[in-house]
Amino acid sequence: MMKRFTLTLAWQIVIALILGIAVGAALHDQTESRQWLVSNVLGPAGDIFIRLIKMIVIPIVISTLIVGIAGVGDAKKLGRIGLKTILYFELITTVAIVVGITLANLFQPGLGVDMSHLAAVDISQYERTTEQVQSGAHSLVGTLLALIPANLFSAMAKGEILPIIFFSVLFGLGLSSLPADHKEPLLRVFRAVSESMFKVTHMIMRYAPIGVFGLISVTVANFGFASLIPLAKLVLLVYAAILFFALVVLGTVARLCHLRIWTLIVILKDELILAYSTASSETVLPRIMEKMEAYGAPKSITSFVVPTGYSFNLDGSTLYQSIAAIFIAQLYGIQLSLGQEIILVLTLMVTSKGIAGVPGVSFVVLLATLGSVGIPLEGLAFIAGVDRILDMARTALNVVGNALAVLVVAKWEHQFDRTKAHAYEARMHTPQGVAQQDLL
């Protein structure tokens, strides 16, 4: 009897990505048909997938955090986990900024670029958002205040993840302090919600290839490949820097924790392809939480570190922002002094934190940062045309960075289950394990 041939999710997404690029390239020069197809077919196909993911993120974060925190039941222990998490996030993102500035100074992607050959893109929408950031809405004090939701349902409706985390942590601590006969029924409800939402995630993932096809075809149809040619050196440097950071910097961190970065990348291969294709970290948040818990990290750490990392641990984004800042300075022939570069590092350390929910976050951070060292803001308009292709790569690095952060904190807390990790790795090398991983 012949076995039925099936493609894993990763291969389905890769095929959808290739087909989307081909369709987008074919549509790029067909102005009339392109506009209709993008507006009525391809665009909605991608938007449906993003909306489906956004629909489940908040219920998953709330339910898993409450179950995880109630399981810890110790405010001091939770505070220790939180402090270690933030310290690690600050350290690794600062390293990303320094690496980006160093590589940009070493390879100088902005030198020799003829600005007359660059197409300027309208970035007024980002400038309006930046005014809010610079007005204090997303300053350090503003971020701390924004942690506390004035209205939980308003925060949920707006998708503001930090106040939702704050509420869920407090609720979990409150629930853990109740007598067992009072808290167990409610804990069972939240466990059921969490498990149900992960089942819903599996259903949504079946649609992922169609969503990827729509998203990538729209991107290629709108921008084409011509915009990449004048900025090829920047694109190549960003991609090389991201590979270097993932394999060398994060690889070193993994080795210090007796982990292997390549094993983690293999575990996350489906999520990396999906995150790269959609340029959205949110699309894989539920699956990262599920896989890291299955790999040996406790729910109490996974449910806290992953969603928090989406605001404070964007390694790919901070790496790109530092390269882009130096690139624009070189484009205008500006030689930054060591003092100015130190100011740039310190400014990015602050401006890149806590604004993950802001549209065009990397552009907003750069607009809020460049002026501090005298770099013309207008230069951002020249790289806006290639931002999508760069966003795809930095999103993939964000995913690896947040997954590793879970394991680092679990190791730091001596709560990493090595037995589960070995069992998971053993299953990866069997046909049944591959099929099971695809369902996770």
VEXVO-191839 format. One record per atom (N, C-alpha, C): x, y negated, z; residue in one letter. Coordinates in steps of 0.05 Angstrom, whole numbers, plus 32768, in hexadecimal, padded with zeros to 4 digits. Each point is the difference from the previous one (the first is absolute). Layout:
<atoms>
XYZA...
</atoms>
This chain:
<atoms>
801180188000M7FEF7FE88000M80127FE78000M7FFB7FEE7FEEM80107FE87FFDM7FFA7FEC8016M80157FF3800BK7FFB7FEB8014K7FF77FE67FF2K7FEF7FF2800DR7FF77FE77FF5R80167FEB8003R80067FF27FEBF80157FEC8001F7FF67FE6800CF800D7FF68015T7FF87FE7800DT80187FEE8003T7FFB7FE67FFDL80157FEC8004L7FFE7FF5801CL80177FFC800DT80007FF4801BT7FF87FE27FFCT7FF97FF48017L7FF97FE47FFFL80167FEE7FF5L801980078008A80177FF07FF7A800280007FE2A7FFD80177FF3W800180027FE3W7FE97FF27FF3W7FE88002800CQ7FE97FF27FF5Q80057FE27FFFQ800C7FF68016I80057FE38002I80167FF87FECI801480107FFDV80167FFA7FEDV7FF57FFF7FE4V7FEF80137FF9I7FF480017FE5I7FEF7FE77FFCI7FF07FF98014A7FEF7FE97FFFA80107FE67FFDA80177FFF800EL80127FE97FFEL800B7FFD7FE3L800980167FF5I800B7FFF7FE4I7FEA7FF97FECI7FE9800C8003L7FEA7FF97FEDL7FF77FE38004L80007FF68019G7FF87FE58005G80147FEC7FF3G801A80068001I80147FEF7FF4I7FFC80007FE1I7FFB80187FF5A7FFC80027FE3A7FE77FF07FF7A7FEA8003800EV7FE87FF27FF9V80037FE28004V800D7FF88016G80047FE38005G80127FF47FEAG8015800E7FF8A80127FF67FEBA7FF17FFD7FE6A7FEE80137FFAA7FF17FFF7FE7A7FEC7FE98000A7FF67FF98018L7FEC7FEB8002L800C7FE48002L801A7FFE8006H800C7FE68006H7FFC7FEC7FEAH800280087FE7D7FFE7FEE7FE9D7FE37FFE7FF5D7FEE8010800BQ7FE480007FF7Q7FEF7FEE8012Q80017FE67FFCT7FF57FED8012T7FE380058007T7FEF80027FEBE7FE380038004E7FF9801A800EE800980167FF5S7FF9801A800CS800D8003801CS80177FF48003R800E8002801AR7FEF7FF38016R7FF67FE87FFBQ7FF17FF18014Q7FE780108008Q7FF2800C7FECW7FE8800E8006W800680198010W8014800F7FF7L8007801A800EL800A7FFB801CL80117FEB8003V800B7FFA801BV7FE97FF88013V7FEE7FEF7FF6S7FEA7FF68011S7FEB80158007S7FFA80117FECN7FE980128003N8006801D8005N801980097FFAV8006801C8003V801980058012V80177FF67FF6L80198006800EL80027FF2801BL7FF97FE68001G80017FF28019G7FEF800C8016G7FE680047FF9P7FEE800D8014P8009801C8009P800C800F7FEDA800A801B8008A80157FFF8015A80127FEC7FFEG80147FFC8015G7FF57FF48019G7FEE7FEC7FFDD7FF57FF38017D7FF080138012D7FF280137FF3I7FF08014800FI801280108013I801880087FF6F8012800F8011F800A7FF08017F80087FE77FFBI800A7FEE8016I7FEA7FFC8014I7FE77FFB7FF7R7FEA7FFC8013R7FFA80198010R800280177FF4L7FFB8019800FL801580038016L80197FF97FFAI801580028015I7FFB7FEC8016I7FFA7FE77FF9K7FFB7FEB8014K7FE880088012K7FED800F7FF4M7FE88008800FM800780128017M801580117FFDI800680148015I80177FF88013I80107FEC7FF8V80177FF98010V7FF97FF8801DV7FED7FEE8003I7FF97FF6801AI7FF480158012I7FEC80107FF7P7FF680168011P801680138008P801380067FEFI801680128007I80127FF48015I80087FE67FFCV80117FF38013V7FF37FFF801CV7FE77FF88001I7FF27FFE801AI7FFE801B800EI7FF680147FF1S7FFB801A800DS801A800E8008S80147FFF7FEFT8019800E8007T800F7FF28016T7FFF7FE58000L800D7FF18016L7FF38005801BL7FE67FFF8000I7FF180058019I8006801C800BI7FFF80147FEFV8006801B8008V801D80038009V80127FF47FF1G801D80018007G80067FF2801AG7FF67FE88004I80057FF08018I7FF3800C8018I7FE880097FFDA7FF2800D8017A800F801A8008A800D800D7FEDG801080178006G80197FF98010G800C7FE97FFBV80187FF7800FV7FF77FF9801CV7FEC7FEF8003G7FF47FFA801AG80127FF28013G80167FF57FF6D80147FF38011D80087FE57FF4D7FF87FEA800CA80057FE57FF5A801E7FFB7FFEA800F80098014K801D7FFB7FFFK800D800F7FE9K7FF880197FFCK800B80107FEAK7FF87FF37FE5K7FE87FF77FFEL7FF77FF37FE7L80107FE77FFBL80057FF08016G800F7FE87FFDG801D80067FF7G800B8015800AR801B80097FF8R800180077FE2R7FEB800F7FF8I7FFF80087FE3I7FFD7FE77FEFI7FEF7FED8008G7FFC7FE77FF1G80197FF07FFEG800F7FFD8016L80197FF18000L8015800C7FEEL8003801B8002K8013800D7FEFK7FF97FFE7FE2K7FE680017FFBT7FF77FFE7FE4T80067FE47FF5T7FFA7FEB800EI80057FE57FF7I801E7FFB7FFDI801080098013L801D7FFD7FFFL800B800E7FE7L7FF780187FFAY8009800E7FE8Y7FF87FF17FE7Y7FE77FF77FFFF7FF67FF17FE9F80117FE77FFBF80067FF18015E800F7FE77FFDE801D80067FF7E800C8015800BL801B80077FF8L800280097FE3L7FEE80127FF7I8003800B7FE6I7FF87FEC7FEAI7FEC7FEE8006T7FF97FEC7FECT80167FEA7FFET800D7FFB8016T80177FED7FFFT8017800B7FEFT8005801A8004V8014800D7FEFV7FF87FFE7FE2V7FE680047FFBA7FF77FFE7FE4A80057FE47FF4A7FFB7FEC8010I80057FE47FF7I801E7FFC7FFAI801180098012V801D7FFC7FFDV800A80107FE8V7FF680187FFDV800880117FE8V7FF87FF27FE6V7FE87FF68000G7FF67FF27FE8G80107FE87FF8G80077FEF8014I80107FE87FFBI801C80087FF7I800C8014800DT801B800A7FF9T8001800A7FE3T7FEC80107FF8L8000800B7FE5L7FFB7FEB7FEBL7FEE7FEC8007A7FFB7FEB7FEDA80197FEE7FFCA800F7FFB8015N80197FF17FFEN8015800F7FF1N8000801B8003L801480107FF3L7FFC80037FE2L7FE780057FF8F7FF980057FE4F7FF57FE87FF1F7FF87FEB800EQ7FF87FE77FF5Q7FED80037FE8Q7FE7800A8005P7FED80047FEAP7FF67FE67FF3P80037FEA800EG7FF57FE77FF5G80147FF07FEEG801980088001L80147FF27FEFL7FFD80087FE3L80017FEC7FEEG7FFF80057FE4G7FE580047FF4G7FEB7FFD8011V7FE480027FF6V7FF87FE67FF4V7FF780007FE7D7FF77FE87FF2D7FE37FFB8008D7FFC7FEA8010M7FE57FFA800AM7FEC7FFA7FEAM800A7FF77FE9S7FEE7FF97FEAS7FF380197FF4S800B80188006H7FF580197FF6H7FEC800D8014H7FFD7FF38017L7FEF800B8015L7FE47FF47FFEL7FEC80108003A7FE47FF78000A7FF87FFA801DA7FF77FE88005A7FF67FF8801BA7FE380098003A7FFA800C8017V7FE5800A8006V7FF47FEE8015V7FE67FFB7FFED7FF27FEF8013D8000800D801CD800C7FF38014I8001800B801BI7FF17FEE8014I7FEE7FF07FF6S7FF17FED8011S7FF0800F8015S7FF680187FFAQ7FF1800F8014Q801180078018Q801A80067FFBY801280068016Y80077FE78010Y80027FE97FF2E80077FE7800DE7FEA7FF88014E7FE780057FF9R7FEA7FF98012R800180128019R8006801A7FFCT800380128017T80177FF88012T80167FF77FF3T80187FF9800FT7FFB7FE88012T7FEF7FEE7FF7E7FF97FE98011E7FF58009801BE7FF080157FFFQ7FF4800B8018Q8016800C8012Q8013800E7FF3V8016800C800FV80117FEB800EV80077FEB7FF0Q80117FEB800BQ7FF27FEE8014Q7FE580007FFFS7FF17FEF8013S7FFF800D801CS800A80198002G8001800D801AG7FEE80178003G7FEE80057FECA7FED80168002A800F801B8002A801880017FF5H801080198001H801C7FFA800BH80027FEC8011S80197FFC800ES800380158016S80168000800FL800380148015L7FEA7FFE8015L7FFA7FE78009V7FEA7FFC8013V7FE580087FF4V7FFD7FF87FE6G7FE780067FF2G7FFC801E7FFEG8016800F7FFAT7FFE801D7FFET7FF9800D801AT800B7FF58016L7FF9800B801BL7FE37FFB8006L7FF67FE87FFAL7FE47FFB8005L7FEE80117FEEL800980047FE7A7FF080107FEDA7FFE801D8008A801180098013L7FFE801B800AL7FE68005800FL7FF57FEB800CI7FE880038010I7FE87FF97FF0I7FEF80137FFAP7FE87FFA7FEFP7FEB7FF1800FP7FF97FE97FF6A7FE97FF1800CA7FE6800F7FFBA7FFF800E7FE9N7FE980117FF9N800A80197FF2N7FFD8016800DL800B80197FF5L7FF480077FE5L7FE67FFB7FFDF7FF380077FE6F80097FEE7FEAF80067FE78007S800B7FED7FECS801B800A7FF7S801180088013A801B800A7FF9A7FFE80197FEFA7FEC80128005M7FFD80187FF0M7FF77FF97FE4M7FED7FEC7FFEA7FF67FF87FE6A80167FF47FEFA80137FF2800CK80167FF37FF2K801880127FFCK7FFF8018800CG801680137FFDG80197FF7800FG7FFD7FF18016E80177FF68010E800980168012E8016800D7FFAI80088018800DI800B7FFB801CI800F7FEA8005L800C7FFC801AL7FEC7FFC8016L7FEB7FF07FFEP7FEC7FFE8015P7FF1801A8004P7FFD80107FEBI7FF3801A8003I801180138010I801B7FFF7FFBI801280108010I7FFF7FF8801DI80007FE58005F7FFF7FF6801CF7FE8800A800EF7FE87FFE7FF4F7FE88009800CF8000801E8005F8009800F7FECS8001801D8003S8012800A8016S80177FF28003V801280078016V7FF37FFB801BV7FF47FE88003L7FF27FFA801AL7FEA80148005L7FF080067FEBF7FEA80128004F800A801C8007F801580097FF4G800C801A8006G800A8001801DG800D7FEA8009L80097FFF801CL7FE880008013L7FEB7FF17FFAG7FE87FFF8011G7FF4801C8001G7FFE800D7FE9L7FF4801B7FFFL801080148010L801A7FFE7FFFS80128013800ES7FFD7FFE801ES7FF77FE8800AS7FFE7FFC801DS7FE6800B800BS7FED80087FEFL7FE7800B8009L8003801C800AL7FEE80098012P8000801D8008P7FFC80127FE8P800B80188001A7FFF80127FE9A7FE480057FF6A7FED80038012D7FE480067FF6D7FF37FE97FF2D800B7FE78005H7FF67FE97FF2H800E7FFB7FE5H801A80057FFFK800F7FF97FE8K7FFF80167FEBK7FFE80198008E800280167FEDE7FEB7FFF7FEAE7FE67FFB8006P7FEC7FFF7FEBP80077FEB7FEAP80097FE8800AL80077FEB7FECL801980077FF1L8014800C800EL801880097FF2L7FFA80147FEAL7FED80128005R7FF880147FECR7FF47FF27FE8R7FF17FEA8005V7FF47FF17FEAV80167FF47FEFV80137FF3800CF80167FF37FF1F801180147FF2F80058017800CR800F80167FF3R7FF180097FE7R7FE580038003A7FF080087FE9A80007FEB7FEAA7FFF7FE68007V80027FEB7FEDV801A80017FF1V801680038010S801B80017FF4S800280177FECS7FF880188008E800280177FEFE7FEE7FFD7FE7E7FE97FF58004S7FED7FFC7FEAS800C7FEC7FEBS800C7FEB800AM800C7FEC7FEEM8017800B7FF0M80108012800DF8015800D7FF1F7FF580127FEAF7FE9800D8006K7FF380107FEBK7FF77FEE7FE9K7FF57FE88007V7FF87FED7FECV80187FF77FEFV80177FFD800DT80187FF97FF2T800780147FEAT7FFD801A8007H800680157FEDH7FED7FFE7FE8H7FE77FF98005M7FEC7FFD7FEAM80097FE97FEEM80077FE9800CI80087FE87FF1I801980067FEFI8012800F800BM801980067FF2M7FFB800F7FE5M7FEA800D7FFER7FF9800D7FE6R7FFC7FEC7FEAR7FF87FE78008Y7FFC7FEB7FEDY80197FF07FFAY801580058010A80197FF07FFEA800B7FFE7FE4A800280167FF1P800C7FFE7FE4P7FF07FEC7FEFP7FE680008002I7FF07FED7FF0I80057FE38009I80027FFC801AG80067FE6800BG801B7FF67FF7G801480128001V801B7FF97FF7V80017FF97FE2V7FF280107FF0F7FFE7FFA7FE4F7FF57FE47FFBF7FEA7FF9800DG7FF47FE67FFDG80137FE98008G800C80038018L80117FEB800BL80197FFB7FEEL800D80157FF8I80197FFC7FF1I7FFA7FF77FE4I7FEB800A7FF4S7FF97FF77FE4S7FF97FE28000S7FF27FF78014V7FFA7FE38002V80197FEF8002V801380098011T80197FF28004T80107FFE7FE6T800380167FF2V801080007FE7V7FF17FF17FEAV7FE680037FFFA7FF07FF27FECA80027FE18003A80017FF78019N80017FE38005N801B7FF47FFCN8015800F8009F801B7FF48000F8012800B7FEBF7FFB80197FF6G8012800C7FECG801C8004800BG801280057FEEF801C80058008F80137FE97FF9F7FF67FED7FF0A80117FEA7FF7A80097FEF8017A7FEF7FFD8015S80087FF08017S8017800B8010S8006801A7FFCL8015800D800FL801C7FF97FF5L80017FFB7FE6I801A7FFE7FF2I80127FE9800CI7FF67FE78002P80127FEB800BP80088004801DP7FF08010800FL80058004801CL8009801C8006L800B800E7FECA8008801C8003A801480048016A80137FEC8003K801480038014K7FF47FFF801CK7FEC7FEF8004L7FF27FFE801AL7FF1801A8006L7FF2800A7FECV7FF080188004V801280188006V801680027FF1L801380168005L800D7FFE801CL80077FE88008L800C7FFC801BL7FED80078016L7FE77FF77FFDV7FEC80078015V7FFB801E8002V7FFE800D7FEAY7FFC801D8000Y8019800E800CY80187FF87FF8A8018800C800BA80037FFB801EA7FF97FE78008A80017FF9801DA7FEC80118010A7FE980057FF5I7FEC8010800EI8009801D8003I800C800B7FEAL800B801B8002L801780028014L80127FEB8000F80167FFF8013F7FF67FFF801CF7FEC7FEF8005F7FF57FFD801BF7FF3801A800AF7FF1800D7FEEA7FF280198008A801480168006A801380047FEEL801280178002L80177FFB8013L800B7FE88001V80177FFA8011V7FF87FF5801BV7FF17FEA8001V7FFA7FF4801AV7FEC8011800FV7FE980067FF4L7FED8011800EL800B801D8003L801080087FEDG800D801A8002G801280028018G800F7FEA8006T80117FFF8018T7FF080018019T7FEA7FF08001V7FEE80018017V7FF5801C8005V7FF8800D7FEAA7FF6801B8003A80158013800BA80187FFE7FF6R801680128009R80057FFB801ER7FFF7FE78009L80057FFA801CL7FEA800D8012L7FE980057FF4C7FEA800C800EC7FFE801E7FFAC8015800B7FF3H8002801C7FF9H7FE880087FEDH7FFB7FEE7FEDL7FEC80057FECL800D7FFD7FE4L7FF280087FEBR800B7FFE7FE5R7FEC7FEF7FF0R800B7FEA7FF5I7FEE7FED7FF1I7FF5800E7FE7I801080117FF4W7FF6800D7FE7W7FE880128006W8001800E8017T7FEA80118009T7FE77FEF8003T80037FE8800CL7FE97FEF8004L7FF57FF67FE5L80117FFA7FEEI7FF87FF77FE5I7FF080167FF2I800A80198002V7FF280177FF4V7FE58004800CV7FFE7FFD801BI7FE68002800EI7FED7FEC7FF6I800A7FE87FFAL7FEF7FE97FF9L7FFE7FFC7FE1L800880147FF1K80027FFB7FE3K7FE57FF77FF4K7FEA800D8008D7FE67FF87FF5D7FFA7FE48007D80057FF9801AE7FF97FE5800AE80127FEB7FF2E801980067FFBL80127FED7FF3L7FF77FFB7FE4L7FF980157FF1I7FF67FFC7FE5I7FE77FEF8000I7FEE80068013L7FE67FF18001L80057FE38008L80117FFB8014A80067FE58009A800E7FF07FE9A8012800D7FF2Y800E7FF37FEAY7FED7FF97FEAY7FEE80127FF9S7FED7FFC7FEAS7FEC7FEA8006S7FF77FFE8019T7FEB7FED8007T800C7FE6800CT801A80008007A800C7FE9800EA7FF17FF98019A7FF58014800DS7FF07FFB8019S800880158015S800A7FF68017S800780128016S7FE7800B800DS7FEA7FF17FFFE7FE78009800DE7FF6801A7FF4E800580057FE7T7FF680187FF3T800A801A800DT80177FFE800EV800C8018800BV80018000801EV7FF67FEB800DL80017FFF801DL7FF48018800EL7FE880097FF8P7FF48017800EP8012801A7FFDP800A80047FE8R801080187FFBR801B7FFF800ER800C7FE88003I80197FFF800FI7FFC8007801DI7FEA7FF6800CM7FFA8007801BM7FFC801E8003M7FF1800B7FEEE7FFA801D8001E801980117FFDE80117FF87FEDK801880107FFAK80157FFE8017K80047FE7800AM80137FFD8016M7FF8800F8019M7FE680018005E7FF6800F8017E8005801E7FFBE7FFA80097FE8A8004801C7FF9A801E80078001A80127FED7FFBY801D80058000Y800C8000801CY7FF17FF78014G800B8002801BG7FFE7FE78011G7FF67FE97FF5A7FFD7FE88010A7FE58001800FA7FFE7FF88019P7FE78001800EP7FEC7FEB7FF6P7FE780068003K7FEB7FEE7FF7K80027FE4800DK80087FFF8019S80027FE7800FS80147FED7FF3S8015800B7FF5I80157FF07FF2I7FF87FFA7FE3I7FF880157FF2T7FF87FFD7FE4T7FEA7FEB7FFDT7FEB80028010S7FE97FEE7FFDS80077FE38007S80167FFC800FF80087FE48007F80157FF57FECF801480107FFAV80177FF67FF0V7FF87FFB7FE4V7FF180127FF3V7FFA7FFD7FE3V7FF07FE67FFBV7FE87FFC800DP7FF27FE77FF9P800F7FE78008P800F80018017T800F7FE88008T80177FFB7FECT800B80157FF5G80157FFC7FEDG7FF87FF27FE6G7FE680017FFAY7FF67FF37FE9Y80017FE18002Y80037FF78018S80047FE38004S801C7FF88008S800F8012800CF801A7FF9800BF8018800F7FF5F7FFB80147FEFN801680117FF7N7FFF80047FE1N7FFF7FEA7FF2L7FFF80017FE2L801D7FFE7FF5L800F80168002D801C80007FF8D80037FF77FE3D7FF0800C7FEEG80027FFA7FE4G7FFA7FE37FFAG7FEC7FF5800DS7FF87FE47FFCS80167FED8009S800B80048018T80147FEE800AT801A80027FEFT800780187FF7L801780037FEFL7FFC7FF17FE6L7FE980027FF4Y7FFA7FF17FE7Y80007FE28005Y7FF47FF78016Q7FFE7FE38005Q801C7FF38002Q8012800E800DS801B7FF58002S800F7FFF7FE6S7FFC80157FEFI800C80007FE5I7FF47FEA7FEFI7FE67FFD8001A7FF27FEC7FF0A80087FE48007A80047FFB801AA80097FE58009A801B7FF97FF5A801380128001I801B7FFB7FF5I7FFF7FFE7FE2I7FEF80117FF3F7FFD7FFF7FE3F7FF77FE47FF7F7FEC7FF5800DI7FF67FE67FF8I80157FEA8004I800E80028016A80167FED8005A801580027FEAA800780187FF8Q801480037FEAQ7FF47FF67FE5Q7FE680047FFCL7FF37FF77FE8L80037FE17FFCL7FFF7FF28017Y80027FE37FFFY801D7FF68005Y801380138002G801C7FF88004G80057FF6801CG7FF180098013I80047FF8801CI80118014800FI80167FF7800BQ801280128010Q7FFA7FFC801DQ7FF38014800CL7FF97FFE801DL801980048011L80037FF08015S801680038013S7FFA80178013S80138009800FL7FFC80158013L7FEB7FF88015L80017FE78008G7FEC7FF68013G7FE480017FF5G7FFD7FF87FE6Q7FE680027FF4Q7FF5801C7FFDQ801380137FFBE7FF7801C7FFEE7FF8800B801BE800E7FF78015I7FF88008801BI7FE47FF68006I7FFB7FE67FF9I7FE57FF58004I7FEB800F7FF0I800880097FE8L7FED800F7FEFL7FF9801B800EL8015800D800BV7FFB8019800EV7FED7FFC8018V80067FEB8010L7FF07FFB8018L7FE37FF87FF8L7FFD7FF17FEBT7FE57FF87FF7T7FF080177FF6T800D80127FF0L7FF280177FF6L7FF980148017L801080018015M7FFA80118017M7FE57FF8800CM7FFA7FE67FFFV7FE77FF7800CV7FE980007FECV80047FF57FE8T7FEA7FFC7FEDT7FF6801B7FF4T801180148001S7FF8801A7FF3S7FF080128013S7FFB7FF78018K7FF280108014K7FE37FF88003K7FEE80148002G7FE57FFC8009G7FED7FF47FEBG80077FFF7FE6I7FEE7FF57FEDI7FFA80147FE9I7FFF801A8008A7FFC80147FEBA7FE57FFD7FF2A7FEC7FF5800EG7FE67FFD7FF4G7FFC7FE97FEEG80157FEF7FFDV7FFF7FE87FEFV800480087FE3V7FEF7FF77FEEP800380067FE3P801B7FF67FF6P800D80117FEFG801A7FF87FF5G80157FFB8016G800280128013V800F7FFB8018V801D7FF97FFAV800D800E7FEES801D7FFA7FFAS80037FE47FF5S7FEE7FF77FEFF80027FE57FF5F7FFB7FEB8016F7FED80068011V7FF97FEE8016V80187FFD8012V800D80168007V80177FFF8011V80177FEF7FF3V800480057FE6L80157FF17FF2L7FFA7FE27FFFL7FE77FFA7FFAL7FF87FE37FFFL80037FF3801BL7FFC800F8015A80027FF5801BA801E7FFF8009A8011800D7FF1T801C80038009T80147FEF7FF0T7FFC7FFF7FE5L80157FF57FEFL80077FE38006L7FEB7FF08008G80057FE48006G80137FFC8017G800280148012S80127FFC8018S801D7FFE7FF8S8007800A7FE8V801D7FFF7FF8V80027FF17FE5V7FEC7FF07FF9G80027FEF7FE8G7FFE800E7FE6G7FF380177FFEI7FFD800E7FE7I7FE57FF87FF4I80007FF77FE6P7FE77FF77FF3P7FEA80158000P7FE97FF9800AL7FE980128001L7FF680077FE4L80057FEE7FEDE7FF680047FE4E800D80197FF3E80178008800BG800E80187FF5G7FF080198002G7FEE80018014L7FEF80188003L7FEE80057FE8L7FF97FEB7FF2A7FEE80037FE9A800D80117FEAA801B7FFF7FFFF800F800F7FEBF8001801E8006F7FFE80088019I8001801D8006I7FE5800C8005I7FEB7FEF7FFFA7FE5800B8005A7FF880147FEBA80097FFD7FE8G7FF980137FEBG800A801C8003G801580048010V800B801B8004V7FFA8009801DV7FF07FF1800ED7FFC8006801CD7FF2801B8004D7FEE80077FEDR7FF2801A8003R801380187FFFR801280007FEDI801380167FFDI801380028018I80067FE9800CL80117FFF8018L7FF080088018L7FE67FF88000D7FEF80078017D7FFC801E8002D7FFF800E7FEAM7FFD801D8000M8018800D800FM80187FF77FFAA8018800C800CA80017FF9801EA7FFB7FE78007R80037FF9801CR7FEA800D8011R7FE980057FF4T7FEB800E800FT8008801D8007T800D800D7FEDA800A801B8005A801480008017A80127FEC8001L80137FFF8016L7FF27FFA801AL7FEB7FEF8000N7FF17FFB8018N7FF5801A800CN7FF680127FEEV7FF580198008V80158012800EV801780027FF4V80168011800CV80087FF4801AV80037FE58001G80097FF38019G7FEC80048017G7FE67FFE7FFAN7FED80048016N7FFE801D8009N800280137FEDA8000801C8008A801880078011A80187FF67FF8L801880058010L7FFD7FF3801CL7FF47FE88001A7FFD7FF3801AA7FF180118014A7FEB800E7FF6V7FF180128012V80128015800CV8011800C7FEFL801280168009L80157FF58013L800A7FE87FFAV80157FF38011V7FF57FFB801CV7FE87FF48001V7FF47FFA801BV7FFA801A800FV7FF580147FF1A7FFA801A800DA801A800D800BA80167FFE7FF1K801A800A800AK80097FF08018K7FFE7FE67FFEW80087FEE8016W7FF180068019W7FE780077FFEE7FEF80078017E8002801D8008E801180107FF2H8004801C8005H7FE5800F7FFEH7FF07FF87FECQ7FE6800D7FFCQ7FFD800C7FE4Q801780027FF2F7FFF800C7FE5F8000801E8003F7FED800D7FF3D7FFD801E8002D8010800C7FE9D801980098007R8012800C7FECR7FF4801A7FF5R7FF2800F8010T7FF480197FF7T7FEC7FFB7FEAT7FEF7FEC8003K7FED7FF97FEBK800E7FF77FE7K80167FF18003A800F7FF67FE9A800C80177FF0A800C8014800FH800C80177FF2H7FEA80107FF2H7FE98003800DA7FEB80107FF4A7FF57FF17FE7A7FFF7FE68001Y7FF67FF07FE9Y801480037FE9Y801A7FFD8006E801480037FEBE8000801C7FF3E7FFB80148011A7FFF801B7FF5A7FE980047FEDA7FE97FF48007R7FE880027FEFR80047FF17FE5R80117FEC8000M80047FF07FE8M800C80117FEAM800E80168007H800E80107FECH7FF180197FF7H7FE680018008T7FEF80167FF7T7FE97FF57FEFT7FF6800F7FECP7FEA7FF77FF0P7FE77FF88010P7FFB800F8016Q7FE97FFA8010Q80057FE6800FQ80197FFB8008G80077FE8800EG7FFD7FE77FEFG800880037FE6V7FFE7FEA7FEDV7FE27FF97FFCV7FEF80147FFDA7FE47FFC7FFDA7FF47FF38019A800980098018Q7FF57FF58019Q80097FE38003Q80197FFA7FF9Q800A7FE58002Q7FF17FED7FEEQ7FF8800A7FE9D7FF17FF07FEDD7FE47FF9800BD7FF680108012L7FE67FFB800CL80027FED8018L80187FFD800BL80047FEF8017L7FFC7FE37FF9L
</atoms>
